[in-house]
C-alpha cells in the first residue's frame, strides 16, 4: 500500500542516482527529515534544485520503504541572489552540509523549519554576511539544545565537552583556551545585527568556526567536518 501526500521541504542534499534521476534529502515541515528518489529529476528540475531550495513536494511512499518517490516538485521560494552570489552560494553549501548531519534523523519540528525558512530568505536579501557562519552555528546549537553557556563573562576556557565557558580548566575534557574565547563570549551576548556588524579579524573568525565545528563533532553523533568548510572559509576572508 502506498501513502501519498504534499509536503513543504528545504533541500539538504542532492545525490546522483542514475543518468536522469536524483536522490533528494529534505527537511520537511510536516515530517522532519525525508529522503526521496526523483526519477527524471535532472531533466525536469535539475537547475532549480539548489542548496537550501524551499519547495513543495508531491510524493508517495510504500509502507515498507524508507525512500519515497517524488512525482512533482514546485518552488515555494525562488532565491534572487543565493545561486548567483559566490559568498551566498558557498554559505548555502556549508549550511546544507551542517544541517544534513544535524537533521538526518530528525522528526517533525515546525520551529526548526520556520527558523531555517526565515534564515534562507534573510540570506537572499542581505549583504551583511561576514560573520554569518558563526552566528548560524551558535544559533543552530541553541535550536537543537546544545547551546553554549557562559558561566564567567571573564572566562578564558571553552569546555567543548560540557559546553561551558569559565575560568575552570577541565582535567579530563576537551577544551580550548586561546585568544578567541573572549570574542566568543561577546558574540554569545550579542543580538544578530550586532554580531553580524562586529569586526572580527579573519584569523579569529576562522578559529571560532573551527572550534564550533569541533564542538558539533562532540555533541552530534556522526558529525564530520563539512567538505565545504575550507572553500567557505576562503571566500569569507
SULVENCOR-V314230 format. One record per residue. N is the residue number from 1. D_CENTER is the distance of its C-alpha to the mean C-alpha in Angstrom with 1 decimal. Layout:
N;D_CENTER / N;D_CENTER
This chain:
1;34.4 / 2;31.4 / 3;29.2 / 4;28.1 / 5;25.8 / 6;23.6 / 7;20.0 / 8;17.4 / 9;14.2 / 10;10.9 / 11;10.9 / 12;8.5 / 13;11.3 / 14;14.8 / 15;17.6 / 16;21.2 / 17;23.6 / 18;26.8 / 19;28.3 / 20;27.4 / 21;24.9 / 22;21.2 / 23;19.1 / 24;16.1 / 25;13.3 / 26;12.2 / 27;10.9 / 28;14.1 / 29;15.7 / 30;18.7 / 31;17.9 / 32;14.3 / 33;13.3 / 34;15.9 / 35;17.0 / 36;19.7 / 37;22.1 / 38;22.9 / 39;26.4 / 40;27.3 / 41;23.8 / 42;24.1 / 43;27.2 / 44;26.3 / 45;22.9 / 46;21.8 / 47;21.4 / 48;19.6 / 49;16.8 / 50;14.3 / 51;10.5 / 52;9.2 / 53;12.8 / 54;13.9 / 55;17.0 / 56;19.8 / 57;20.5 / 58;24.1 / 59;24.4 / 60;26.6 / 61;26.3 / 62;29.2 / 63;29.4 / 64;29.8 / 65;26.7 / 66;23.0 / 67;22.4 / 68;23.2 / 69;24.7 / 70;23.6 / 71;26.6 / 72;25.1 / 73;22.0 / 74;22.2 / 75;19.9 / 76;19.3 / 77;17.9 / 78;18.9 / 79;17.1 / 80;19.8 / 81;18.3 / 82;14.8 / 83;16.5 / 84;19.4 / 85;18.1 / 86;17.5 / 87;15.3 / 88;13.2 / 89;13.0 / 90;12.2 / 91;9.3 / 92;8.1 / 93;8.7 / 94;6.9 / 95;3.5 / 96;4.9 / 97;6.3 / 98;4.3 / 99;3.6 / 100;7.2 / 101;8.5 / 102;7.6 / 103;8.8 / 104;11.4 / 105;14.2 / 106;13.4 / 107;16.1 / 108;16.5 / 109;14.7 / 110;15.7 / 111;14.5 / 112;10.8 / 113;11.4 / 114;13.4 / 115;10.9 / 116;8.3 / 117;11.4 / 118;12.8 / 119;10.1 / 120;10.3 / 121;14.0 / 122;14.1 / 123;12.7 / 124;15.1 / 125;17.9 / 126;17.4 / 127;18.7 / 128;17.8 / 129;14.8 / 130;16.2 / 131;14.7 / 132;11.5 / 133;9.2 / 134;11.3 / 135;11.1 / 136;7.4 / 137;7.6 / 138;10.8 / 139;10.1 / 140;7.4 / 141;10.1 / 142;12.7 / 143;11.3 / 144;11.4 / 145;14.7 / 146;14.4 / 147;14.9 / 148;17.2 / 149;20.8 / 150;23.2 / 151;26.6 / 152;28.4 / 153;27.7 / 154;29.6 / 155;27.9 / 156;27.5 / 157;25.9 / 158;22.3 / 159;22.6 / 160;19.5 / 161;21.1 / 162;21.8 / 163;19.2 / 164;22.1 / 165;23.4 / 166;27.2 / 167;30.4 / 168;30.8 / 169;30.4 / 170;29.3 / 171;31.8 / 172;29.9 / 173;26.2 / 174;23.7 / 175;23.5 / 176;23.3 / 177;26.1 / 178;25.8 / 179;26.1 / 180;22.4 / 181;22.7 / 182;24.7 / 183;22.2 / 184;19.4 / 185;21.8 / 186;22.4 / 187;18.8 / 188;18.3 / 189;21.4 / 190;20.3 / 191;19.3 / 192;16.6 / 193;19.2 / 194;21.0 / 195;18.1 / 196;17.2 / 197;20.9 / 198;21.7 / 199;23.1 / 200;21.7 / 201;23.2 / 202;21.1 / 203;22.0 / 204;21.0 / 205;17.6 / 206;17.1 / 207;18.5 / 208;16.3 / 209;13.1 / 210;15.0 / 211;16.0 / 212;12.7 / 213;11.6 / 214;15.0 / 215;14.4 / 216;11.5 / 217;13.8 / 218;16.5 / 219;15.0 / 220;12.8 / 221;15.3 / 222;14.8 / 223;11.9 / 224;12.8 / 225;12.4 / 226;10.3 / 227;13.1 / 228;11.8 / 229;11.9 / 230;15.6 / 231;15.6 / 232;13.0 / 233;15.1 / 234;18.2 / 235;17.6 / 236;16.6 / 237;19.9
